[in-house]
């Protein structure tokens, strides 16, 4: 009796083990859906989109730039001017303060210029001081007055016949001395003086700076923009 029960139990264990081997891993033993060498069937929705289709979709998605109106007005070109010369730095600063709200940008400049100071009438220096003094006695004998012998500087022994603010007066003095028989000469004497200028960039071509600046002697001319 016991042997029969043991035999039945072994048979049942073999049946359970076989069922587990066949049914416990169903996906590992599924045969392929197609024969070898035959392409696998796929749905259209699973296929990748063609490159031409992707490019077309991208071109449609990006909006084209809006065309520029042919009749749109061009921005007005700035006007670049130089104002001056101003007599003093104070006049220059007043002009800057008055024009600052009306301009894009400004810059100040100072220049040194040679200006006529006077006209000098003289006789060239002879070889020595003794000769220069002898020449002055000849001038006195001919009725020429108002002279002196230069004793220093870069032109010693020159005989000065006068400094004149007006060129015509200098020419008359030379003519009188020359008529008396002496080789008088005239030369212009200059000195370096500062001049002050204001460069500016304005938005309007018809910029009226004169209504804001009242300094004397100030003019304007076009210049390169900066």
C-alpha positions as CSV (number, residue, x, y, z in Angstrom):
1,X,0.0,0.0,0.0
2,X,2.8,2.4,0.9
3,X,4.7,1.7,-2.4
4,X,1.6,2.6,-4.4
5,X,1.2,5.9,-2.7
6,X,4.8,6.7,-3.3
7,X,4.6,5.8,-7.0
8,X,1.5,8.0,-7.4
9,X,3.3,10.9,-5.7
10,X,6.3,10.7,-8.0
11,X,4.1,10.6,-11.1
12,X,2.3,13.7,-9.9
13,X,5.6,15.6,-9.2
14,X,6.8,14.7,-12.7
15,X,3.5,16.1,-14.2
16,X,3.9,19.4,-12.2
17,X,7.5,19.8,-13.2
18,X,6.7,19.3,-16.9
19,X,3.8,21.7,-16.8
20,X,6.1,24.4,-15.2
21,X,8.8,23.9,-17.9
22,X,6.2,24.3,-20.7
23,X,4.0,27.1,-19.2
24,X,6.3,28.9,-16.8
25,X,8.3,30.9,-19.5
26,X,5.9,31.5,-22.4
27,X,7.9,34.3,-24.2
28,X,11.2,32.5,-24.3
29,X,9.8,29.7,-26.6
30,X,7.5,31.8,-28.9
31,X,8.6,30.9,-32.5
32,X,9.3,33.8,-34.9
33,X,6.2,35.2,-36.7
34,X,7.8,34.9,-40.1
35,X,10.0,32.5,-41.9
36,X,13.8,33.2,-42.0
37,X,14.7,35.8,-44.7
38,X,11.2,37.3,-44.9
39,X,11.0,41.0,-43.8
40,X,8.9,41.7,-40.7
41,X,5.6,43.5,-41.3
42,X,5.3,46.9,-39.5
43,X,2.5,49.5,-39.2
44,X,2.8,52.8,-41.1
45,X,2.6,54.7,-37.9
46,X,5.7,52.9,-36.7
47,X,7.8,53.8,-39.7
48,X,10.2,56.9,-39.3
49,X,9.2,60.0,-41.2
50,X,11.1,60.6,-44.5
51,X,13.8,63.4,-44.5
52,X,12.0,65.4,-47.1
53,X,8.8,65.4,-45.0
54,X,10.8,66.6,-41.9
55,X,12.4,69.4,-43.9
56,X,9.1,70.5,-45.3
57,X,7.5,70.5,-41.9
58,X,10.5,72.6,-40.5
59,X,10.1,75.2,-43.4
60,X,6.5,75.5,-42.7
61,X,7.0,75.9,-39.0
62,X,9.5,78.8,-39.2
63,X,7.7,82.0,-40.3
64,X,9.4,84.0,-43.1
65,X,10.7,87.5,-42.2
66,X,8.3,90.3,-42.9
67,X,9.3,92.2,-46.1
68,X,10.7,95.7,-45.6
69,X,8.4,98.4,-46.9
70,X,9.9,99.9,-50.1
71,X,8.8,103.4,-49.2
72,X,9.9,103.4,-45.6
73,X,11.8,106.7,-44.9
74,X,15.5,106.4,-44.2
75,X,16.8,107.8,-40.9
76,X,18.1,111.4,-41.1
77,X,21.8,111.7,-41.3
78,X,23.4,113.6,-38.4
79,X,24.9,117.1,-38.9
80,X,28.5,117.5,-37.6
81,X,29.7,121.0,-37.0
82,X,32.6,122.9,-35.5
83,X,31.8,126.1,-33.6
84,X,34.4,128.8,-32.7
85,X,36.7,130.3,-32.0
86,X,35.6,131.2,-28.5
87,X,37.6,133.9,-26.8
88,X,37.8,132.3,-23.4
89,X,37.2,128.9,-21.7
90,X,34.2,130.5,-20.0
91,X,32.5,131.3,-23.3
92,X,33.2,127.7,-24.5
93,X,31.6,126.2,-21.3
94,X,28.5,128.4,-21.6
95,X,28.1,127.2,-25.2
96,X,28.4,123.5,-24.1
97,X,25.7,124.0,-21.4
98,X,23.3,125.7,-23.9
99,X,23.7,123.1,-26.6
100,X,24.0,119.9,-24.5
101,X,20.2,119.1,-24.6
102,X,20.1,119.6,-28.4
103,X,23.0,117.5,-29.5
104,X,24.0,113.8,-29.5
105,X,27.6,114.4,-28.3
106,X,30.2,117.2,-28.1
107,X,33.9,117.7,-27.5
108,X,36.1,120.7,-26.8
109,X,39.4,121.6,-28.4
110,X,42.1,124.1,-27.7
111,X,44.5,125.2,-30.5
112,X,47.5,127.5,-30.4
113,X,47.6,129.9,-33.3
114,X,50.0,132.7,-34.3
115,X,48.4,136.1,-34.4
116,X,49.8,139.4,-35.6
117,X,51.0,141.4,-32.6
118,X,52.6,144.4,-34.2
119,X,54.7,145.6,-37.1
120,X,58.4,146.5,-36.4
121,X,60.4,149.0,-38.5
122,X,64.2,148.7,-38.1
123,X,67.6,149.0,-39.6
124,X,69.7,145.8,-39.9
125,X,72.5,145.6,-37.4
126,X,75.9,146.7,-38.6
127,X,79.1,144.8,-37.7
128,X,79.6,146.3,-34.3
129,X,77.9,148.4,-31.6
130,X,80.2,151.3,-32.4
131,X,79.0,151.2,-36.0
132,X,75.4,151.1,-34.8
133,X,75.9,154.2,-32.7
134,X,77.5,156.0,-35.6
135,X,74.5,155.1,-37.7
136,X,72.1,156.6,-35.1
137,X,74.0,159.9,-35.3
138,X,73.5,159.9,-39.1
139,X,69.7,159.3,-38.5
140,X,69.6,162.4,-36.2
141,X,71.5,164.5,-38.7
142,X,68.8,163.6,-41.3
143,X,66.0,164.5,-39.0
144,X,65.0,161.0,-38.1
145,X,63.9,160.6,-34.4
146,X,62.5,158.0,-32.1
147,X,65.0,155.2,-32.5
148,X,67.3,153.1,-30.2
149,X,69.9,150.5,-30.5
150,X,68.9,146.9,-29.4
151,X,71.4,145.7,-26.8
152,X,70.3,142.1,-26.2
153,X,68.2,139.3,-27.5
154,X,68.8,137.5,-30.8
155,X,69.3,140.7,-32.8
156,X,71.9,142.9,-30.9
157,X,72.9,146.2,-32.5
158,X,69.8,146.4,-34.6
159,X,68.4,149.9,-34.7
160,X,64.7,149.9,-33.9
161,X,62.6,152.6,-35.5
162,X,59.3,151.8,-33.8
163,X,56.5,149.2,-33.2
164,X,53.1,149.8,-34.8
165,X,49.8,148.1,-34.3
166,X,48.6,149.3,-37.7
167,X,50.5,148.0,-40.8
168,X,49.8,151.2,-42.8
169,X,51.6,153.3,-40.1
170,X,54.5,150.9,-40.2
171,X,54.8,151.3,-44.0
172,X,54.7,155.1,-43.7
173,X,57.5,155.1,-41.2
174,X,59.6,152.9,-43.4
175,X,59.0,155.1,-46.4
176,X,60.1,158.2,-44.4
177,X,63.4,156.5,-43.3
178,X,64.0,155.1,-46.8
179,X,63.5,158.5,-48.3
180,X,66.2,159.9,-46.0
181,X,68.7,157.3,-47.4
182,X,68.5,154.4,-45.0
183,X,67.5,150.8,-45.8
184,X,64.6,150.5,-43.4
185,X,62.7,147.2,-43.2
186,X,59.3,146.1,-41.8
187,X,58.6,142.7,-40.3
188,X,55.5,141.3,-38.7
189,X,55.8,140.3,-35.1
190,X,53.4,137.5,-34.0
191,X,52.6,135.8,-30.7
192,X,51.0,132.4,-30.0
193,X,47.5,132.7,-28.5
194,X,45.0,129.9,-27.6
195,X,41.7,129.4,-29.4
196,X,38.8,127.3,-28.2
197,X,36.6,125.2,-30.4
198,X,33.5,123.1,-29.9
199,X,32.7,120.1,-32.1
200,X,29.2,118.7,-32.0
201,X,26.9,116.1,-33.6
202,X,23.3,117.2,-34.1
203,X,20.2,115.2,-35.1
204,X,18.7,117.8,-37.5
205,X,20.2,119.2,-40.6
206,X,18.6,122.5,-39.9
207,X,20.1,122.8,-36.4
208,X,20.0,126.5,-35.3
209,X,22.9,126.9,-32.9
210,X,23.0,130.7,-33.3
211,X,19.8,131.2,-31.3
212,X,21.5,129.6,-28.3
213,X,25.0,131.1,-28.4
214,X,25.6,134.9,-28.0
215,X,29.4,135.0,-27.9
216,X,31.0,137.5,-30.4
217,X,33.1,136.3,-33.3
218,X,31.8,132.7,-33.3
219,X,31.2,131.0,-36.6
220,X,30.6,127.4,-37.8
221,X,31.8,125.0,-40.5
222,X,31.1,121.4,-41.3
223,X,33.4,118.8,-40.0
224,X,33.8,115.0,-40.0
225,X,31.6,113.2,-37.6
226,X,33.1,111.5,-34.5
